[in-house]
Amino acid sequence: MTEPALIPVFDGHNDVLLRLLKSHAASAETAFIEGTATGHLDLPRARKGGFVGGMFAIFPPPVQGSGSPIDRMKGGSYTVPLPAELGLADAQASTIAMASILLRLERAGGLSVCRSVAEIRAAIARDSLATVFHIEGCEAIDTDFRMLDLLYAAGLRSLGIVWSRPNAFGHGVPFTFPSTPDTGPGLTDAGRELVRVCNERRILIDLSHLNEKGFWDVAELSTAPLVATHSNAHSVCPHARNLTDRQLDAIRESRGMVGLNFATAFLRPDGSMNADTDLEVMIRHLDALIERLGEDGVGMGSDYDGATVPAAIKDVAGLPRLFEALRAHGYDDALLRKLGTENWFGVLERSWGG
């Protein structure tokens, strides 16, 4: 019997650049292009899994190691302390280092940095990973937006206003379970101006990690589709990081979308970051998201190299196992193609203007 063809996947979020910075600073290009035995994402495993590209995030880590939130989300109930706010100089230093890795990977032939959907399609057609330069948390961006000018020139086309800690532009959700995302104040005046600037330059605004008041501030101010690159359904897992039905309805009304986050703490009803997680709970989230957003409003937002994912998937090479489970659940190939690539291409065209 012939095996089903791989479903191509364009993914909403990964943290491979931070992993390469921490583990392979001197040989990032070799580690990514030739592959490693660690982490979730590199070029050989991407080929095996049908991964054709996605949003490659730059997340400025804390200066002093304070442990990973991943290790402290163990179910029951918890609030994981967040690292202290990060200074501009420190954030800019790590952001520049990761941007350099991204650009060096492009020069080495490991991927293509894309600034339009036409460039994404062209990269995939020539069998190059189609990468979107994304910022997760705007600590490196000054409130005069000089750094934004430079990052935009380097290819930045998508940003998340916050990672969960607060910054000059707004407030994120803490890693709290159980909790709604209504956890604090919304955007600052600088954050509201950032939304305007992003709309003007057609930079996608990512709502993942933003608290509920900040979400509604963006919904009120932005002229672009509302997008959460790596978030799940609060109705299935009541974590602060997940989106309520009301938020999902607003995303649908804007013709936006949500990328399914593979992080098990945001999938499991018990909020535990535990690799022993059945794929069935991922399907429950996809069913819930499709019910609220429609078939055109949902994609993948794995959080590879930034979280614990179900052991059944393990890494990017395991993507076909998720799609096999979705086929068995009754999703046809037309819907799988939408979830894999087509919905992301559509929302990026609506956000970027082609």
Secondary structure, 3 states (H helix, E strand, C coil): CCCCCCCCEEEEEECHHHHHHHHCCCCHHHHHHHCCCCCCCCHHHHHHHCEEEEEEEECCCCCCCCCCHHHHCECCCEEECCCCCCCHHHHHHHHHHHHHHHHHHHHCCCCEECCCHHHHHHHHHCCCCEEEEEEECCCCCCCCCHHHHHHHHHCEEEEECCCCCCCCCCCECCEEECCCCCCCCCCCHHHHHHHHHHHHHCCEEECCCECHHHHHHHHHHCCCCCEECCCCECCCCCCCCCECHHHHHHHHHCCCEEEECCCHHHCCCCCECCCCCCHHHHHHHHHHHHHHHCCCCEEECCCECCCCCCCCCCCHHHHHHHHHHHHHHCCCHHHHHHHHHHHHHHHHHHHHCC
